[in-house]
């Protein structure tokens, strides 16, 4: 496999800031307290820290689900879902280069908020992680609508361009 483009140190800092903002906005939207939010077991990783099976071409990120278990606990009741948001640096950087007006902070903000909404919905049993392809497509449309609802209230540089970039997903009503 050819070497894929990674975020540089400055870009990692921008992405980290977008992650923090996305967490705050999604938490506020779903009225999840900081304590409740910590129970949503997830992590966000960029390309440098992804396993080969977590690297994909095309999408800008994906949510992977793993089974977690507390240390020194052998009971099945101690198992929990652990989600990993796998950021695809190479796809994001390519889109920014090829789409006029996309800025890393706002684009990453949209991407991470979108994936966090998925995690909230999985965690609250509003959507089945292992849904059919048809159900997954419906879920994508719904989550893009929710992402737009949350972010359209914000005023960050370049956010309008990120919202326009994903507009077709909100208009693909397949319910």
N, C-alpha and C positions, 0 to 999 in steps of 0.2 A: 504494500500500500504506500502511495506517495505520502511524503511528510505534509501534514495539514497545518495550516496557519493557526497559531495560538495568539491569544491576547498578550500584549506586552504589559509591563508593570503599570504604566499609566492607565491603560485600558482596564486592567484588573481592578484598579481603584475606582474607576467610573462604574464598572459592573457591580462592585461591592456596594457602592452608594445606591445604585438602582435597586439592588436586592433589599437593602434596609428600607427604602421608601416603599417598595412593593409590599413588604411585610406589614408595614404600618397601615397602608391604604386598605389592603385586603382585611386585615384584622379589624379596622374601624368599620368597614362596610358590613362585615358579618357579625359585628358587635361581640368579638371574641376578646376576652381579657388576656392580659399578658400571661397569666397562669394557665389559662386554657390553651393559649397558643403554644406554649412550651410542650403541651401534651401531644401536639401534632408532630410526630416524629418524622423529620425530614432533614435533608441537607441539600445544598446547592453546590455543584462542582462544575468547573470549567474543563475544557478539553484536556489540559495537562494532567488532571487527576482522574480522568475517566478510564474505565476498563475497556479493552477492545470491543466487547459486546455492547457497550453503552454509546459507542460512536456511530453516528448515522450521517448520511448525506441527504440534504434537502431540508428537513425541518430544522428550526433554530434551537429547539430544546425538546426534551422528552422527559416524562416522568416514569421512573422505574420503581417497581414495588419489590421489596425484599422482606423476608421474615426476620424480625429481630427477637431477641430473648435476653432477659436480664442475666447477668453473670451469676453463676452458681445457682441457677434456678432450672430444674429439670422438668417441672410441671408444664403441661401444655397451656395452662392458664396464664403463664408468664410470657407467652409469645405475643408479639404485636406487629402490625404493619409498619415498615419503615420505608419512606419514599425518598427517592433521590432525583432531584431535578438536574438533568444532564445538559448543560449548556454547550452548544455546538459552536465554538468560537469561529471556526472556518466558514460556516454558513452565514453567521451574523456579519462577519467582516466583509464577506462577498456581497451580501445584500446592501450594506452601507455604501460600498464602492459603486454598486450598480444601480442604486435608487437615489435619485436626486432628493436632497433634503432630509434623509434619515440621519439621525444623530445617535451615537452609541448609548448615551444615558437614557433617552426617551424610548428608544427601540428595545433596549434591555429591560427597562421598566415594564413595558407592555408584555414582553415575553415572560418575565418572571411572575408578574401579577397573574397572567393567564394560567401558568402552571400551578401557582399557589391556589387559585380558585379550584382547579381540578382536585388538588389535595384536600382542601376543605370539603368539597363535595363527596369525595371518596370517604373521608373520615366521618362525615355526618350521615353516611349511607344514603346520600341523595343520588348517587350514581355508582354502579357496579364497575369496579376496575376491569373485570373480565367480561364486559358487555359484548354483544354482537357488533359486527362492523357497522351495521345500520344505526344501532344505538350510539356507538362511539361517534359517528358523524353528526348525529343530532346533538350529542353532548358538546362537540366542538363548536357548533353554531351557538348554542346556549352560552357556553363559556366565553366566546368572543363577545357576545352581547353584554354579559356581566362585566367583562374587562373594559369594554367601551363605557358602560354605565359608571364604573368607578373612575376611570381615567379622564373622561370628558369633563369632569368637574375640576380638573387640575390645570395649572398653568405653568408648564415647564417648556423650555425652549425645545422646539422640534417635536413636541408631543402630537401636535396636529398632523404632522406628516406620518407619524407612526399609526395614528388612528385611521388615516386615509389608506395607508398601506394594507391594513386588515379589513377595510370596509366591505370587500366582496364576501368575506366570511359571515358578516352580520346580515347580509342581504340574501344569503343562501338558505332561505327558510324551507326546511325539508321535514317539517313536523307533520 
